[in-house]
């Protein structure tokens, strides 16, 4: 397991004058969001949230409007102060930082991209991207060179001298990503950056962004209300409801082992073909003589259902699942169909 770059431990955010009393009451007994509002005139935004994000991981936080996902991510760079709990970034306790330390953390180590980019309308694309470096008093020639390089990373060469109003929505969003990358932060906080875009442009930017952060090895917290987007992009997903993290898991785990009915409702329309792997649905060998399966095809444990269908169609035998060259399991046509169906 890679080192943890971001760690949240038992983080609470309660809005209201009796925030601490609300947390104490919730910790000593059952206290729903509605009860907190009625009894303490407090709103629970985030409730006892804990997770860690490894270096280079894309960690998606998914939930409907009002679930607390944006509130939660704003604790990482302390745009919101926690009511209780600990937030560590790169091993440092963010809650304990003074104003100068916090500014340095934000400007050097954390980049943030919002749904609405708030590009400076009177500045060129180049100057918009270079703006964080200008605040740090980086010389003009250097910040322009960095800006041009970063714009190249998001495929916006040739647009350096344009104004934001001359660009499409998708291009403006890429300018925002370039601006976040310009200071070469180790961590990116992405708050629904693609949700206002047309579906086709959105898919293109999802692919471009995933490839880019993988190449640059950026640790990313990605907020979305769209489970398809979370599954498409995330190494792991946290699903939130009413300020509570209901489940954390890989896309495959979320789809195949939903924690409760709430998660189950979300995943019921998700295609399993590219998510579910051979190691999840295979049956043990149980003494089966694989050598006797003349002509049986083999697949490693990470082969998805889509590829397994192709293999199964071409053979009358079960597919043999391997791990480091060893035969470890079998997938019959019946097993494959149950895997596609989702265990009905």
Backbone as numpy.savetxt, mean C-alpha at the origin, in Angstrom:
# Nx Ny Nz CAx CAy CAz Cx Cy Cz
13.28 -11.33 6.95 12.43 -10.14 6.95 13.31 -8.90 6.95
13.02 -7.94 6.04 13.79 -6.71 5.97 13.54 -5.86 7.21
14.45 -4.93 7.44 14.29 -4.04 8.59 13.01 -3.21 8.47
12.41 -2.90 9.62 11.21 -2.07 9.64 11.62 -0.61 9.49
11.04 0.07 8.51 11.32 1.49 8.28 10.29 2.35 8.99
9.05 1.89 9.00 7.97 2.58 9.71 7.33 1.59 10.68
7.16 2.02 11.94 6.54 1.17 12.95 5.51 1.97 13.74
4.29 1.49 13.77 3.25 2.09 14.60 2.85 1.09 15.67
2.81 1.54 16.92 2.46 0.64 18.03 1.33 1.26 18.85
0.17 0.62 18.83 -0.97 1.00 19.66 -1.33 2.49 19.52
-1.42 2.93 18.28 -1.69 4.33 18.00 -3.19 4.61 18.06
-3.55 5.63 18.80 -4.92 6.13 18.89 -4.96 7.58 18.43
-6.04 7.95 17.76 -6.33 9.37 17.53 -7.80 9.59 17.84
-8.02 10.39 18.88 -9.38 10.72 19.29 -9.53 12.24 19.23
-10.57 12.69 18.56 -10.84 14.12 18.44 -11.88 14.52 19.49
-11.54 15.51 20.29 -12.46 15.98 21.33 -11.71 16.35 22.59
-12.38 17.11 23.47 -11.73 17.59 24.68 -11.47 16.48 25.69
-12.19 15.38 25.57 -12.02 14.27 26.51 -11.33 13.08 25.83
-10.35 13.40 25.00 -9.69 12.35 24.21 -9.03 11.30 25.10
-8.25 11.74 26.10 -7.55 10.79 26.95 -8.53 9.93 27.75
-9.61 10.52 28.23 -10.63 9.76 28.96 -11.26 8.71 28.05
-11.45 9.08 26.79 -12.05 8.16 25.82 -11.14 6.95 25.61
-9.83 7.21 25.45 -8.88 6.11 25.26 -8.86 5.20 26.48
-8.84 5.80 27.68 -8.82 5.00 28.91 -10.08 4.15 29.02
-11.22 4.73 28.68 -12.48 3.98 28.76 -12.50 2.84 27.75
-11.98 3.11 26.56 -11.95 2.08 25.51 -10.99 0.95 25.87
-9.91 1.28 26.56 -8.92 0.26 26.93 -9.38 -0.61 28.09
-10.32 -0.10 28.90 -10.77 -0.87 30.05 -12.08 -1.62 29.79
-12.70 -1.37 28.65 -13.94 -2.07 28.32 -14.38 -1.74 26.92
-15.50 -2.32 26.52 -16.03 -2.09 25.18 -16.54 -0.66 25.07
-16.09 0.04 24.05 -16.58 1.39 23.79 -16.63 1.58 22.28
-17.82 1.59 21.72 -17.96 1.74 20.28 -17.76 3.19 19.89
-17.64 3.41 18.60 -17.48 4.77 18.08 -18.70 5.62 18.44
-19.88 5.01 18.32 -21.12 5.73 18.65 -21.19 6.07 20.14
-20.76 5.12 21.00 -20.77 5.37 22.44 -19.78 6.46 22.83
-18.61 6.49 22.17 -17.62 7.53 22.45 -18.18 8.91 22.14
-18.92 9.00 21.06 -19.52 10.28 20.68 -20.60 10.68 21.68
-21.42 9.71 22.08 -22.54 10.01 22.98 -22.07 10.31 24.40
-21.13 9.50 24.92 -20.75 9.60 26.31 -19.63 10.61 26.58
-18.73 10.78 25.59 -17.57 11.65 25.82 -17.47 12.80 24.82
-18.44 12.88 23.91 -18.42 13.91 22.87 -17.09 13.86 22.11
-16.63 12.64 21.85 -15.35 12.42 21.18 -15.55 11.56 19.94
-14.70 11.78 18.95 -14.73 10.99 17.72 -13.44 10.16 17.65
-13.59 8.85 17.57 -12.42 7.97 17.45 -12.04 7.89 15.97
-10.89 8.49 15.62 -10.41 8.46 14.25 -9.58 7.23 13.94
-8.70 6.88 14.88 -7.86 5.68 14.76 -7.88 4.98 16.11
-8.05 3.67 16.08 -8.21 2.91 17.32 -7.15 1.82 17.44
-6.17 2.05 18.30 -5.20 1.02 18.69 -4.54 0.35 17.49
-3.99 1.16 16.58 -3.42 0.64 15.33 -1.95 0.29 15.51
-1.58 -0.90 15.05 -0.18 -1.35 15.11 0.18 -2.06 13.81
1.30 -1.69 13.23 1.85 -2.41 12.08 3.26 -1.90 11.83
4.00 -2.64 11.03 5.34 -2.19 10.60 5.45 -2.37 9.10
6.26 -1.53 8.48 6.46 -1.56 7.04 7.94 -1.77 6.77
8.25 -2.79 5.99 9.65 -3.14 5.73 10.23 -2.26 4.63
11.54 -2.18 4.59 12.21 -1.38 3.57 11.86 -1.89 2.18
11.46 -0.98 1.30 11.12 -1.31 -0.07 9.72 -1.85 -0.26
8.94 -1.98 0.81 7.59 -2.54 0.72 6.58 -1.48 0.30
5.59 -1.88 -0.51 4.41 -1.05 -0.75 3.32 -1.59 0.16
2.97 -0.81 1.17 1.98 -1.20 2.17 0.73 -0.38 1.93
-0.33 -1.03 1.46 -1.58 -0.33 1.15 -2.50 -0.32 2.36
-3.07 0.86 2.64 -4.07 0.99 3.69 -5.38 1.32 2.99
-6.34 0.42 3.11 -7.56 0.49 2.32 -8.77 0.58 3.23
-9.74 1.40 2.83 -10.98 1.50 3.59 -11.91 2.49 2.93
-13.16 2.46 3.32 -14.13 3.40 2.78 -13.94 4.78 3.40
-14.65 5.77 2.87 -14.58 7.11 3.42 -14.97 7.09 4.90
-14.14 7.74 5.72 -14.40 7.77 7.16 -13.83 6.62 7.94
-13.10 5.73 7.26 -12.54 4.56 7.95 -11.31 4.90 8.80
-10.68 6.05 8.54 -9.52 6.46 9.33 -8.19 6.30 8.62
-8.22 5.88 7.34 -6.97 5.56 6.65 -6.08 6.80 6.44
-6.67 7.92 6.03 -5.88 9.13 5.81 -5.40 9.72 7.14
-6.26 9.66 8.14 -5.86 10.10 9.48 -4.66 9.30 9.97
-4.70 8.00 9.74 -3.62 7.13 10.21 -2.29 7.47 9.54
-2.30 7.63 8.23 -1.03 7.84 7.52 -0.41 9.20 7.85
-1.24 10.17 8.21 -0.70 11.49 8.55 0.02 11.51 9.90
-0.10 10.42 10.65 0.68 10.31 11.87 2.16 10.03 11.58
2.43 9.42 10.43 3.81 9.00 10.13 4.74 10.21 10.04
4.27 11.29 9.41 5.10 12.51 9.37 4.59 13.58 10.33
3.75 13.16 11.24 3.21 13.97 12.34 2.50 15.22 11.86
1.79 15.10 10.75 0.85 16.15 10.39 -0.32 16.12 11.37
-0.55 14.95 11.98 -1.53 14.79 13.04 -0.82 14.20 14.26
-1.10 14.79 15.42 -0.50 14.30 16.66 -1.33 13.12 17.21
-0.70 12.03 17.60 -1.46 10.91 18.17 -1.96 11.23 19.57
-3.10 10.67 19.90 -3.60 10.78 21.27 -2.83 9.84 22.19
-2.47 8.67 21.65 -1.68 7.69 22.40 -0.95 6.81 21.40
0.09 6.14 21.88 0.84 5.23 21.01 2.17 5.78 20.56
2.90 4.95 19.83 4.26 5.29 19.40 4.38 5.14 17.89
5.04 6.13 17.25 5.34 6.07 15.82 6.85 6.21 15.66
7.46 5.19 15.06 8.89 5.25 14.79 9.13 5.25 13.29
10.00 6.15 12.85 10.39 6.24 11.45 11.91 6.16 11.39
12.41 5.17 10.67 13.86 4.95 10.58 14.48 4.82 11.97
13.73 4.17 12.86 14.23 3.92 14.21 14.08 5.07 15.18
13.57 6.21 14.73 13.43 7.38 15.60 11.97 7.57 15.99
11.75 7.94 17.24 10.41 8.21 17.75 9.96 9.58 17.25
9.04 9.58 16.30 8.58 10.83 15.70 7.88 11.70 16.73
7.16 11.08 17.66 6.40 11.85 18.66 7.32 12.64 19.59
8.56 12.18 19.74 9.48 12.84 20.66 10.33 13.91 19.98
10.16 14.09 18.68 11.01 15.04 17.94 10.61 16.48 18.21
11.61 17.34 18.28 11.37 18.77 18.33 11.07 19.30 16.94
10.73 20.57 16.84 10.31 21.16 15.57 11.41 21.07 14.51
12.66 21.31 14.88 13.75 21.27 13.92 13.99 19.85 13.41
14.00 18.88 14.32 14.18 17.48 13.92 13.06 17.03 13.00
11.85 17.44 13.32 10.68 17.04 12.53 10.75 17.62 11.13
11.15 18.89 11.02 11.30 19.51 9.69 12.34 18.77 8.87
13.44 18.39 9.51 14.48 17.68 8.79 14.00 16.30 8.34
13.26 15.61 9.19 12.71 14.31 8.83 11.78 14.44 7.62
10.91 15.44 7.66 9.95 15.63 6.56 10.65 16.02 5.26
11.64 16.89 5.35 12.25 17.40 4.12 13.27 16.45 3.50
13.89 15.59 4.34 14.95 14.73 3.82 14.53 13.26 3.67
13.60 12.80 4.46 13.34 11.36 4.52 11.92 10.94 4.10
10.97 11.88 4.07 9.58 11.54 3.77 9.05 12.43 2.66
8.50 11.81 1.62 7.80 12.55 0.57 6.33 12.20 0.61
5.46 13.19 0.33 4.02 12.92 0.40 3.33 13.39 -0.86
2.42 12.58 -1.37 1.66 12.90 -2.56 0.17 12.79 -2.22
-0.58 13.86 -2.50 -2.00 13.90 -2.21 -2.81 13.67 -3.47
-4.12 13.47 -3.27 -5.03 13.31 -4.41 -5.02 14.56 -5.28
-5.05 15.73 -4.65 -4.99 17.00 -5.38 -3.61 17.59 -5.15
-2.87 17.76 -6.24 -1.44 18.01 -6.15 -1.07 19.38 -5.62
-1.97 20.38 -5.77 -1.68 21.75 -5.35 -0.37 22.25 -5.97
-0.22 22.01 -7.28 0.95 22.55 -7.98 0.86 24.07 -8.01
2.00 24.72 -7.96 2.03 26.19 -8.01 1.74 26.63 -9.44
0.60 27.29 -9.69 0.15 27.54 -11.07 1.05 28.47 -11.87
1.77 29.38 -11.19 2.58 30.37 -11.88 4.01 29.87 -12.12
4.33 28.68 -11.64 5.67 28.13 -11.80 5.67 27.04 -12.86
6.79 26.92 -13.54 6.92 25.86 -14.55 6.95 24.50 -13.88
6.79 23.47 -14.69 6.88 22.10 -14.19 8.22 21.88 -13.51
9.29 22.35 -14.14 10.63 22.19 -13.56 10.71 22.83 -12.18
10.18 24.06 -12.06 10.25 24.78 -10.78 9.35 24.15 -9.73
8.23 23.58 -10.15 7.36 22.89 -9.20 8.08 21.70 -8.58
8.75 20.93 -9.41 9.46 19.76 -8.92 10.64 20.17 -8.04
11.28 21.26 -8.40 12.47 21.71 -7.67 12.14 22.47 -6.39
10.86 22.78 -6.17 10.48 23.65 -5.05 10.96 23.14 -3.68
10.82 21.83 -3.36 11.33 21.36 -2.06 12.83 21.59 -1.89
13.57 21.51 -3.00 15.02 21.74 -2.94 15.31 23.23 -2.78
14.47 24.07 -3.35 14.64 25.52 -3.19 14.48 25.91 -1.73
13.51 25.30 -1.06 13.30 25.58 0.37 14.53 25.21 1.18
15.26 24.18 0.72 16.47 23.73 1.41 17.71 24.50 0.95
17.49 25.55 0.14 18.59 26.41 -0.34 19.60 25.67 -1.20
19.13 24.66 -1.94 19.99 23.99 -2.91 20.22 24.95 -4.09
21.46 25.09 -4.58 21.73 26.01 -5.70 20.85 25.71 -6.91
20.52 26.75 -7.64 19.57 26.63 -8.73 20.00 25.60 -9.78
21.26 25.62 -10.16 21.72 24.71 -11.21 21.57 23.25 -10.77
21.85 23.00 -9.49 21.75 21.63 -8.98 20.30 21.19 -8.88
19.43 22.07 -8.36 18.03 21.66 -8.21 17.34 21.49 -9.56
17.74 22.28 -10.55 17.18 22.09 -11.89 17.65 20.78 -12.50
18.91 20.44 -12.26 19.43 19.16 -12.77 18.68 17.99 -12.13
18.45 18.08 -10.82 17.71 17.03 -10.12 16.27 16.97 -10.63
15.67 18.15 -10.82 14.30 18.22 -11.32 14.17 17.56 -12.69
15.09 17.88 -13.58 15.03 17.30 -14.93 15.22 15.79 -14.89
16.12 15.33 -14.03 16.33 13.88 -13.90 15.08 13.20 -13.37
14.46 13.80 -12.36 13.27 13.19 -11.75 12.10 13.19 -12.72
11.95 14.25 -13.51 10.90 14.29 -14.52 11.11 13.19 -15.56
12.37 12.86 -15.83 12.66 11.76 -16.74 12.19 10.43 -16.17
12.28 10.28 -14.84 11.85 9.04 -14.20 10.35 8.81 -14.37
9.58 9.90 -14.45 8.12 9.77 -14.59 7.67 10.07 -16.03
8.62 9.97 -16.96 8.32 10.10 -18.40 7.72 11.45 -18.78
8.30 12.53 -18.26 7.83 13.87 -18.60 8.94 14.72 -19.21
9.87 14.06 -19.91 10.90 14.83 -20.61 10.22 15.69 -21.67
10.72 16.93 -21.80 10.17 17.84 -22.81 9.07 18.74 -22.28
8.62 18.48 -21.05 7.55 19.31 -20.46 8.07 20.22 -19.35
9.39 20.32 -19.22 9.98 21.04 -18.10 9.53 22.49 -18.01
9.34 23.13 -19.16 9.04 24.57 -19.17 7.54 24.87 -19.28
6.71 23.84 -19.29 5.26 24.05 -19.34 4.73 24.47 -17.97
3.56 25.13 -18.00 2.86 25.44 -16.77 1.88 24.30 -16.45
1.54 24.11 -15.18 0.65 23.00 -14.81 -0.65 22.97 -15.61
-1.23 24.15 -15.91 -2.52 24.18 -16.62 -2.41 23.64 -18.04
-1.19 23.51 -18.55 -1.00 23.00 -19.91 -0.88 21.47 -19.94
-0.98 20.83 -18.78 -0.84 19.38 -18.69 -2.18 18.73 -18.38
-2.32 17.47 -18.77 -3.50 16.69 -18.42 -3.47 16.34 -16.94
-4.60 15.80 -16.43 -4.65 15.42 -15.02 -3.63 14.37 -14.66
-3.45 13.37 -15.52 -2.47 12.33 -15.26 -1.05 12.86 -15.25
-0.78 13.79 -16.14 0.56 14.39 -16.19 0.82 15.24 -14.96
-0.18 15.97 -14.50 -0.03 16.77 -13.29 0.25 15.86 -12.09
-0.40 14.70 -12.07 -0.17 13.77 -10.97 1.27 13.26 -11.00
1.80 13.05 -12.20 3.20 12.61 -12.31 4.16 13.71 -11.88
3.79 14.96 -12.11 4.61 16.07 -11.62 4.65 16.02 -10.09
3.50 15.74 -9.48 3.46 15.64 -8.02 4.33 14.51 -7.50
4.33 13.39 -8.21 5.19 12.26 -7.80 6.66 12.65 -7.96
6.98 13.33 -9.06 8.36 13.77 -9.28 8.79 14.74 -8.18
7.88 15.63 -7.78 8.21 16.58 -6.70 8.50 15.84 -5.40
7.74 14.80 -5.12 7.97 14.01 -3.90 9.30 13.27 -3.96
9.70 12.86 -5.18 10.94 12.09 -5.35 12.18 12.98 -5.41
11.99 14.27 -5.67 13.14 15.15 -5.94 14.14 15.19 -4.79
13.65 15.14 -3.56 14.56 15.20 -2.41 15.07 13.81 -2.02
14.79 12.80 -2.88 15.25 11.43 -2.69 14.89 10.89 -1.31
13.60 10.94 -0.94 13.20 10.43 0.38 13.23 8.91 0.42
13.41 8.38 1.62 13.38 6.93 1.78 11.95 6.41 1.86
11.01 7.30 2.25 9.62 6.90 2.49 8.69 7.78 1.67
7.70 7.16 1.04 6.67 7.90 0.31 5.32 7.63 0.97
4.58 8.71 1.22 3.21 8.61 1.72 2.29 9.05 0.59
1.47 8.14 0.11 0.62 8.40 -1.05 -0.84 8.35 -0.60
-1.51 9.50 -0.59 -2.89 9.57 -0.10 -3.86 9.67 -1.28
-4.37 8.52 -1.73 -5.29 8.41 -2.86 -4.83 9.23 -4.07
-3.60 9.06 -4.52 -3.05 9.94 -5.56 -3.70 9.78 -6.92
-4.32 8.62 -7.19 -4.85 8.37 -8.53 -6.37 8.32 -8.58
-7.03 8.57 -7.47 -8.47 8.30 -7.41 -9.30 9.26 -8.26
-8.77 10.44 -8.60 -9.55 11.40 -9.39 -9.33 11.23 -10.89
-8.54 10.24 -11.28 -8.18 10.09 -12.69 -9.09 9.11 -13.42
-9.12 9.23 -14.74 -9.88 8.28 -15.55 -9.30 6.88 -15.38
-10.15 5.83 -15.51 -9.70 4.46 -15.24 -8.46 4.03 -16.01
-8.38 4.33 -17.31 -7.24 3.89 -18.11 -5.96 4.58 -17.66
-6.03 5.88 -17.44 -4.85 6.63 -16.98 -4.44 6.14 -15.60
-5.43 5.83 -14.80 -5.17 5.34 -13.45 -4.38 4.03 -13.48
-4.82 3.10 -14.32 -4.11 1.82 -14.45 -2.68 2.03 -14.91
-2.49 2.94 -15.88 -1.15 3.20 -16.39 -0.25 3.76 -15.29
-0.78 4.70 -14.51 0.02 5.30 -13.45 0.31 4.29 -12.33
-0.63 3.43 -12.05 -0.38 2.38 -11.05 0.80 1.52 -11.46
0.82 1.10 -12.72 1.92 0.27 -13.21 3.24 1.03 -13.20
3.20 2.29 -13.67 4.43 3.09 -13.70 4.97 3.33 -12.30
4.06 3.65 -11.38 4.49 3.93 -10.01 5.07 2.69 -9.35
4.40 1.55 -9.51 4.89 0.30 -8.91 6.29 -0.04 -9.41
6.49 0.10 -10.72 7.79 -0.19 -11.30 8.85 0.78 -10.79
8.46 2.05 -10.67 9.40 3.08 -10.25 9.85 2.88 -8.80
8.92 2.66 -7.89 9.31 2.50 -6.49 10.07 1.20 -6.26
9.78 0.20 -7.09 10.55 -1.04 -7.00 11.99 -0.80 -7.45
12.15 -0.06 -8.52 13.49 0.25 -9.03 14.27 1.10 -8.03
13.59 2.10 -7.43 14.26 3.02 -6.52 14.28 2.52 -5.07
13.57 1.39 -4.83 13.52 0.78 -3.49 12.97 1.75 -2.44
11.87 2.41 -2.78 11.22 3.33 -1.86 10.19 2.59 -1.01
10.23 2.82 0.28 9.22 2.29 1.19 7.98 3.16 1.06
6.82 2.54 0.79 5.63 3.32 0.44 4.43 2.91 1.26
3.74 3.91 1.83 2.42 3.72 2.42 1.42 4.33 1.45
0.55 3.49 0.91 -0.35 3.90 -0.17 -1.79 3.80 0.31
-2.48 4.93 0.36 -3.85 4.99 0.83 -4.81 4.89 -0.36
-5.84 4.05 -0.23 -6.82 3.92 -1.30 -8.14 3.45 -0.73
-9.24 3.79 -1.42 -10.55 3.25 -1.03 -10.94 2.10 -1.98
-10.04 1.77 -2.91 -10.33 0.82 -3.98 -9.53 -0.46 -3.74
-10.21 -1.56 -3.44 -9.51 -2.82 -3.17 -8.79 -3.34 -4.40
-9.35 -3.13 -5.59 -8.65 -3.54 -6.81 -7.28 -2.87 -6.90
-7.24 -1.57 -6.58 -5.98 -0.83 -6.62 -5.02 -1.36 -5.56
-5.54 -1.62 -4.36 -4.69 -2.14 -3.28 -4.09 -3.48 -3.67
-4.90 -4.36 -4.24 -4.43 -5.68 -4.64 -3.43 -5.58 -5.79
-3.68 -4.66 -6.68 -2.79 -4.49 -7.85 -1.41 -3.99 -7.43
-1.36 -3.16 -6.38 -0.12 -2.47 -6.05 0.58 -2.99 -4.79
-0.18 -3.46 -3.81 0.40 -3.69 -2.50 1.11 -5.02 -2.34
2.23 -5.00 -1.63 2.83 -6.24 -1.15 2.00 -6.79 0.00
1.52 -5.87 0.85 0.57 -6.22 1.90 -0.51 -5.14 1.95
-1.66 -5.53 2.53 -2.80 -4.63 2.60 -3.32 -4.62 4.03
-3.63 -3.42 4.55 -4.35 -3.28 5.81 -5.73 -2.74 5.49
-6.76 -3.44 5.94 -8.14 -2.99 5.70 -8.69 -2.38 6.98
-9.23 -1.15 6.86 -9.72 -0.42 8.02 -11.23 -0.24 7.97
-11.83 -0.19 9.15 -13.25 0.11 9.31 -13.43 0.83 10.64
-14.06 2.00 10.60 -14.35 2.76 11.82 -13.12 2.97 12.69
-11.98 3.25 12.03 -10.75 3.53 12.77 -9.96 2.32 13.20
-10.50 1.14 12.92 -9.85 -0.11 13.36 -9.23 -0.82 12.16
-8.01 -1.33 12.33 -7.43 -2.20 11.31 -8.03 -3.59 11.50
-8.85 -4.00 10.54 -9.59 -5.26 10.63 -8.70 -6.45 10.25
-7.85 -6.24 9.22 -7.00 -7.35 8.76 -5.79 -6.79 8.04
-4.65 -7.44 8.23 -3.43 -7.16 7.48 -2.97 -8.46 6.84
-2.64 -8.41 5.55 -2.16 -9.61 4.88 -1.74 -9.32 3.46
-1.17 -10.31 2.82 -0.85 -10.19 1.40 -2.16 -10.18 0.62
-2.14 -9.71 -0.63 -3.37 -9.77 -1.44 -3.98 -11.17 -1.47
-3.13 -12.21 -1.59 -3.64 -13.58 -1.60 -4.31 -13.94 -0.28
-3.70 -13.55 0.83 -4.28 -13.86 2.14 -5.61 -13.14 2.34
-5.67 -11.88 1.91 -6.91 -11.10 2.06 -8.05 -11.76 1.28
-7.74 -12.21 0.07 -8.78 -12.79 -0.79 -9.16 -14.21 -0.35
-8.19 -15.01 0.04 -8.49 -16.42 0.36 -8.88 -16.64 1.82
-8.47 -15.73 2.72 -8.77 -15.91 4.14 -9.26 -14.61 4.75
-10.41 -14.10 4.29 -10.93 -12.85 4.87 -11.21 -13.01 6.36
-10.87 -11.98 7.13 -10.96 -12.09 8.59 -12.39 -12.08 9.10
-13.30 -11.41 8.39 -14.69 -11.35 8.85 -15.60 -11.05 7.67
-16.86 -10.89 7.95 -17.85 -10.66 6.89 -17.60 -9.33 6.17
-17.09 -8.35 6.89 -16.81 -7.05 6.27 -15.77 -7.20 5.16
-14.67 -7.89 5.45 -13.63 -8.12 4.45 -14.17 -9.04 3.35
-14.93 -10.04 3.76 -15.48 -11.00 2.79 -16.34 -10.29 1.74
-17.10 -9.28 2.16 -17.92 -8.52 1.21 -17.05 -7.80 0.20
-15.94 -7.25 0.65 -15.03 -6.53 -0.24 -14.44 -7.44 -1.30
-14.04 -8.64 -0.91 -13.25 -9.48 -1.81 -14.10 -10.37 -2.70
-15.40 -10.40 -2.49 -16.21 -11.38 -3.22 -16.22 -11.13 -4.73
-15.98 -9.91 -5.17 -15.96 -9.64 -6.60 -14.58 -9.63 -7.22
-13.54 -9.94 -6.43 -12.17 -9.89 -6.91 -11.81 -11.20 -7.62
-11.22 -11.09 -8.81 -10.76 -12.29 -9.53 -9.59 -12.92 -8.79
-9.64 -14.22 -8.64 -8.60 -14.95 -7.93 -7.49 -15.46 -8.86
-7.69 -15.32 -10.18 -6.83 -16.01 -11.14 -5.36 -15.60 -11.04
-5.09 -14.33 -10.78 -3.70 -13.87 -10.71 -3.19 -13.78 -9.27
-4.07 -14.04 -8.30 -3.71 -13.87 -6.90 -3.39 -15.17 -6.18
-4.24 -16.17 -6.39 -4.09 -17.41 -5.64 -3.00 -18.28 -6.28
-2.13 -18.81 -5.44 -0.97 -19.56 -5.92 -1.12 -21.06 -5.67
-0.29 -21.81 -6.38 -0.35 -23.28 -6.29 -0.15 -23.78 -4.87
0.76 -23.15 -4.11 1.04 -23.65 -2.76 -0.17 -23.51 -1.83
-1.10 -22.61 -2.18 -2.28 -22.40 -1.34 -3.32 -23.49 -1.53
-3.49 -23.98 -2.75 -4.58 -24.93 -3.03 -4.11 -26.38 -3.18
-2.80 -26.61 -3.24 -2.32 -27.97 -3.51 -2.70 -28.93 -2.40
-2.81 -30.20 -2.75 -3.05 -31.27 -1.78 -1.75 -32.02 -1.55
-1.54 -32.55 -0.34 -0.28 -33.26 -0.05 -0.18 -34.54 -0.90
1.04 -34.98 -1.10 1.27 -36.18 -1.91 0.69 -37.43 -1.26
0.79 -37.52 0.07 0.23 -38.67 0.81 0.59 -40.01 0.18
1.85 -40.19 -0.10 2.33 -41.48 -0.61 2.08 -41.72 -2.09
1.55 -40.73 -2.80 1.33 -40.90 -4.24 2.67 -41.08 -4.94
2.77 -42.05 -5.82 3.99 -42.28 -6.59 3.94 -41.35 -7.80
4.60 -40.22 -7.68 4.58 -39.21 -8.74 5.19 -39.76 -10.02
6.17 -40.66 -9.86 6.82 -41.23 -11.04 5.82 -42.00 -11.90
4.75 -42.49 -11.25 3.76 -43.26 -12.00 2.83 -42.37 -12.83
2.86 -41.05 -12.54 2.04 -40.11 -13.30 2.77 -39.74 -14.59
2.80 -40.66 -15.49 3.56 -40.49 -16.74 3.06 -39.26 -17.50
3.98 -38.32 -17.73 3.63 -37.12 -18.49 3.03 -36.01 -17.66
3.00 -36.13 -16.32 2.46 -35.08 -15.47 3.30 -33.81 -15.59
2.63 -32.68 -15.68 3.33 -31.39 -15.78 3.62 -30.86 -14.38
4.66 -30.02 -14.28 5.09 -29.49 -13.00 5.01 -27.97 -12.98
4.78 -27.45 -11.77 4.73 -26.00 -11.56 5.26 -25.69 -10.18
5.96 -24.57 -10.04 6.44 -24.23 -8.69 5.29 -23.63 -7.88
5.52 -23.51 -6.58 4.45 -23.11 -5.66 3.89 -21.74 -5.88
4.62 -20.86 -6.57 4.14 -19.49 -6.81 3.39 -19.34 -8.13
3.14 -20.44 -8.83 2.37 -20.38 -10.07 0.92 -20.02 -9.76
0.36 -19.03 -10.48 -1.00 -18.60 -10.16 -2.04 -19.48 -10.86
-3.31 -19.29 -10.47 -4.39 -20.10 -11.01 -4.50 -19.99 -12.52
-4.27 -18.81 -13.04 -4.38 -18.60 -14.48 -3.42 -19.52 -15.25
-2.17 -19.57 -14.78 -1.17 -20.44 -15.42 -1.47 -21.91 -15.16
-2.00 -22.22 -13.98 -2.34 -23.61 -13.66 -3.45 -24.13 -14.57
-4.39 -23.25 -14.93 -5.45 -23.66 -15.86 -4.85 -24.10 -17.19
-3.90 -23.31 -17.69 -3.25 -23.66 -18.96 -2.57 -25.03 -18.87
-1.88 -25.27 -17.75 -1.20 -26.55 -17.58 -2.19 -27.70 -17.48
-3.27 -27.49 -16.74 -4.25 -28.55 -16.53 -4.97 -28.93 -17.81
-5.23 -27.94 -18.65 -5.92 -28.21 -19.92 -5.09 -29.13 -20.80
-3.77 -29.00 -20.70 -2.88 -29.75 -21.59 -2.50 -31.13 -21.05
-3.08 -31.54 -19.92 -2.68 -32.83 -19.34 -3.88 -33.53 -18.71
-3.90 -34.85 -18.81 -4.95 -35.64 -18.16 -4.60 -35.91 -16.70
-3.34 -35.64 -16.31 -2.87 -35.92 -14.96 -2.98 -34.68 -14.08
-2.92 -34.87 -12.76 -2.80 -33.70 -11.87 -1.49 -32.95 -12.15
-1.48 -31.66 -11.82 -0.24 -30.88 -11.90 0.57 -31.14 -10.63
1.84 -31.44 -10.80 2.72 -31.68 -9.66 3.35 -30.36 -9.23
3.22 -30.01 -7.96 3.78 -28.76 -7.43 5.16 -29.04 -6.84
6.11 -28.17 -7.18 7.49 -28.37 -6.73 7.96 -27.21 -5.86
8.96 -27.50 -5.05 9.61 -26.49 -4.22 11.10 -26.78 -4.25
11.86 -25.89 -4.86 13.31 -26.10 -5.02 13.62 -27.44 -5.67
12.80 -27.78 -6.68 13.04 -29.01 -7.43 12.45 -30.27 -6.81
11.90 -30.16 -5.59 11.30 -31.33 -4.93 9.79 -31.33 -5.18
9.23 -32.50 -5.39 7.79 -32.64 -5.54 7.14 -32.55 -4.15
6.20 -31.60 -3.98 5.63 -31.38 -2.65 4.10 -31.49 -2.61
3.43 -31.48 -3.77 1.98 -31.53 -3.75 1.39 -31.79 -5.12
0.06 -31.97 -5.13 -0.67 -32.24 -6.37 -1.87 -31.30 -6.49
-2.18 -30.92 -7.72 -3.40 -30.15 -7.98 -4.18 -30.88 -9.07
-5.28 -31.50 -8.65 -6.15 -32.15 -9.63 -7.07 -31.12 -10.26
-7.81 -31.52 -11.28 -8.75 -30.59 -11.90 -9.83 -30.16 -10.91
-10.26 -31.10 -10.06 -11.27 -30.76 -9.05 -10.72 -29.74 -8.05
-9.47 -29.95 -7.61 -8.83 -29.01 -6.70 -8.71 -27.63 -7.33
-8.33 -27.61 -8.60 -8.18 -26.36 -9.32 -9.51 -25.61 -9.41
-10.58 -26.35 -9.71 -11.91 -25.72 -9.80 -12.35 -25.15 -8.46
-12.06 -25.87 -7.38 -12.40 -25.35 -6.05 -11.60 -24.10 -5.72
-10.35 -24.10 -6.16 -9.51 -22.91 -5.95 -10.05 -21.70 -6.69
-10.52 -21.90 -7.92 -11.08 -20.82 -8.71 -12.38 -20.33 -8.08
-13.18 -21.29 -7.60 -14.48 -20.99 -7.04 -14.36 -20.27 -5.69
-13.29 -20.56 -4.98 -13.08 -19.88 -3.70 -13.59 -20.63 -2.51
-13.60 -21.94 -2.57 -13.94 -22.74 -1.40 -15.40 -22.80 -1.07
-16.27 -22.61 -2.07 -17.72 -22.71 -1.81 -18.09 -24.13 -1.41
